[in-house]
Amino acid sequence: MKTVYISGADGMIGSALSVRFLQEGFRVVALVRDSLNISRLPKDNYGLLVKNFNDLSLNKFISKNPGEAFFHLASPYFKNESQESLLAYVECHLQNAVLVTNMRIQSGVRFFLTTSSIYRYDC
Protein backbone atom coordinates (compact mmCIF):
# COMPACT_ATOMS: atom_id res chain seq x y z
CA MET A 1 0.00 0.00 0.00
CA LYS A 2 1.42 3.39 -1.00
CA THR A 3 1.73 5.98 1.76
CA VAL A 4 1.20 9.75 1.75
CA TYR A 5 1.90 12.13 4.62
CA ILE A 6 -0.46 15.07 5.18
CA SER A 7 0.37 17.69 7.80
CA GLY A 8 -2.70 19.66 8.80
CA ALA A 9 -4.87 16.66 7.93
CA ASP A 10 -7.44 17.78 10.50
CA GLY A 11 -8.12 21.03 8.64
CA MET A 12 -10.65 21.59 5.89
CA ILE A 13 -8.33 21.05 2.91
CA GLY A 14 -6.21 18.40 4.64
CA SER A 15 -9.21 16.31 5.65
CA ALA A 16 -10.68 16.44 2.14
CA LEU A 17 -7.30 15.43 0.68
CA SER A 18 -7.02 12.62 3.25
CA VAL A 19 -10.44 11.25 2.31
CA ARG A 20 -9.59 11.37 -1.39
CA PHE A 21 -6.32 9.48 -0.95
CA LEU A 22 -8.04 6.89 1.25
CA GLN A 23 -10.68 6.39 -1.46
CA GLU A 24 -7.88 5.82 -3.98
CA GLY A 25 -6.37 3.07 -1.79
CA PHE A 26 -3.48 4.95 -0.21
CA ARG A 27 -2.39 4.71 3.40
CA VAL A 28 -2.66 8.23 4.85
CA VAL A 29 -0.47 9.35 7.73
CA ALA A 30 -2.34 12.33 9.16
CA LEU A 31 0.04 14.65 11.01
CA VAL A 32 -1.80 16.86 13.49
CA ARG A 33 -0.98 19.11 16.46
CA ASP A 34 -3.86 17.82 18.59
CA SER A 35 -5.00 14.22 18.16
CA LEU A 36 -8.26 15.11 19.90
CA ASN A 37 -9.31 17.49 17.12
CA ILE A 38 -9.75 15.05 14.25
CA SER A 39 -13.50 15.24 13.77
CA ARG A 40 -13.16 15.92 10.02
CA LEU A 41 -11.21 12.70 9.42
CA PRO A 42 -13.05 9.45 8.68
CA LYS A 43 -13.56 7.14 11.63
CA ASP A 44 -12.45 3.49 11.67
CA ASN A 45 -10.61 3.67 8.36
CA TYR A 46 -8.07 0.93 7.71
CA GLY A 47 -5.65 3.15 5.76
CA LEU A 48 -5.61 6.11 8.16
CA LEU A 49 -2.92 6.62 10.80
CA VAL A 50 -3.10 9.75 12.97
CA LYS A 51 0.21 10.97 14.39
CA ASN A 52 0.74 13.95 16.66
CA PHE A 53 3.56 16.42 15.86
CA ASN A 54 4.51 16.30 19.56
CA ASP A 55 4.96 12.52 19.60
CA LEU A 56 8.60 11.87 20.46
CA SER A 57 8.63 8.70 18.35
CA LEU A 58 7.35 10.47 15.20
CA ASN A 59 10.79 10.84 13.57
CA LYS A 60 11.51 7.15 14.10
CA PHE A 61 8.11 6.20 12.65
CA ILE A 62 8.61 8.41 9.59
CA SER A 63 12.11 7.11 8.87
CA LYS A 64 10.81 3.50 8.98
CA ASN A 65 7.72 4.20 6.84
CA PRO A 66 8.71 5.74 3.51
CA GLY A 67 6.05 7.59 1.59
CA GLU A 68 5.16 8.56 -1.94
CA ALA A 69 4.31 12.17 -1.18
CA PHE A 70 4.28 14.74 1.61
CA PHE A 71 1.60 17.45 1.61
CA HIS A 72 2.36 20.24 4.08
CA LEU A 73 -0.92 22.05 4.70
CA ALA A 74 -0.49 22.88 8.40
CA SER A 75 -0.25 26.55 9.21
CA PRO A 76 1.85 27.97 12.01
CA TYR A 77 -0.27 29.97 14.41
CA PHE A 78 0.28 32.29 17.39
CA LYS A 79 -1.47 31.42 20.63
CA ASN A 80 0.37 33.97 22.70
CA GLU A 81 -0.33 37.58 21.70
CA SER A 82 2.92 38.75 23.34
CA GLN A 83 4.90 37.08 20.52
CA GLU A 84 3.59 39.44 17.84
CA SER A 85 7.01 40.89 17.07
CA LEU A 86 8.46 40.30 13.63
CA LEU A 87 11.55 38.58 15.05
CA ALA A 88 9.46 36.09 17.04
CA TYR A 89 7.36 35.37 13.96
CA VAL A 90 10.41 34.76 11.75
CA GLU A 91 12.08 32.50 14.30
CA CYS A 92 8.90 30.52 14.80
CA HIS A 93 8.23 30.11 11.09
CA LEU A 94 11.80 28.90 10.54
CA GLN A 95 11.45 26.33 13.33
CA ASN A 96 8.30 25.01 11.67
CA ALA A 97 10.00 24.89 8.25
CA VAL A 98 12.95 22.94 9.65
CA LEU A 99 10.65 20.47 11.43
CA VAL A 100 8.61 19.78 8.29
CA THR A 101 11.69 19.61 6.03
CA ASN A 102 13.31 17.05 8.33
CA MET A 103 10.13 14.97 8.32
CA ARG A 104 9.99 15.12 4.52
CA ILE A 105 13.61 14.01 4.20
CA GLN A 106 13.15 11.17 6.70
CA SER A 107 10.06 9.91 4.92
CA GLY A 108 12.02 9.50 1.68
CA VAL A 109 9.28 11.06 -0.44
CA ARG A 110 10.07 12.35 -3.89
CA PHE A 111 7.02 14.63 -4.12
CA PHE A 112 6.55 17.51 -1.69
CA LEU A 113 3.84 20.16 -1.79
CA THR A 114 3.48 22.97 0.70
CA THR A 115 0.61 25.41 0.86
CA SER A 116 0.90 26.39 4.49
CA SER A 117 -0.15 29.88 5.41
CA ILE A 118 0.39 32.03 8.45
CA TYR A 119 -2.08 31.95 11.27
CA ARG A 120 -0.59 32.40 14.74
CA TYR A 121 1.89 30.07 16.37
CA ASP A 122 3.22 29.71 19.88
CA CYS A 123 6.73 28.25 19.70
ZIDABEL-V178435 format. One record per pair of residues at least 24 apart in sequence whose ideal C-beta (glycine too) atoms are under 8 Angstrom apart, sorted by the first residue. I is the first residue (numbers start at 1). GAP is how many residues later the second one is. Records with the same first field share a line. If there is no record, write none. Layout:
I=GAP / GAP
This chain:
1=24 / 25 / 26 / 46
2=24 / 25 / 65 / 66
3=24 / 25 / 26 / 62 / 63 / 64 / 65
4=24 / 25 / 63 / 64 / 65 / 66 / 67
5=24 / 26 / 57 / 62 / 64 / 65 / 66 / 98 / 99 / 102 / 104
6=24 / 25 / 64 / 65 / 67
7=24 / 25 / 46 / 63 / 64 / 65 / 66 / 67 / 93 / 96 / 109
8=24 / 64 / 65 / 66 / 67 / 108
9=29 / 32 / 41 / 64
10=24 / 27 / 28 / 29 / 30 / 31
11=29 / 62 / 63 / 64
12=28
13=60 / 102
14=57 / 59 / 60
15=25 / 26
17=54 / 56
18=24 / 30
22=25 / 26
26=42
29=33 / 36 / 38
31=27 / 43 / 72
32=42
33=41
53=46
58=45
59=43 / 44 / 47
62=41 / 44 / 45
63=43 / 44
65=42
66=41 / 42 / 43
67=40 / 41 / 42
68=41 / 42 / 43
69=40 / 41 / 42 / 43 / 44
70=33 / 34 / 37 / 39 / 41 / 42 / 43
71=42 / 43 / 44
72=28 / 32 / 40 / 41 / 42 / 43 / 44
73=41 / 42 / 43
74=26 / 42
75=41 / 42 / 43 / 44
76=40 / 42 / 43 / 44 / 45
77=41 / 42 / 43 / 44 / 45
78=41 / 42 / 43 / 44
79=41 / 42 / 43
80=42
83=39 / 40
88=35
89=29
91=32
92=29 / 30 / 31
93=25 / 28
95=28
96=25
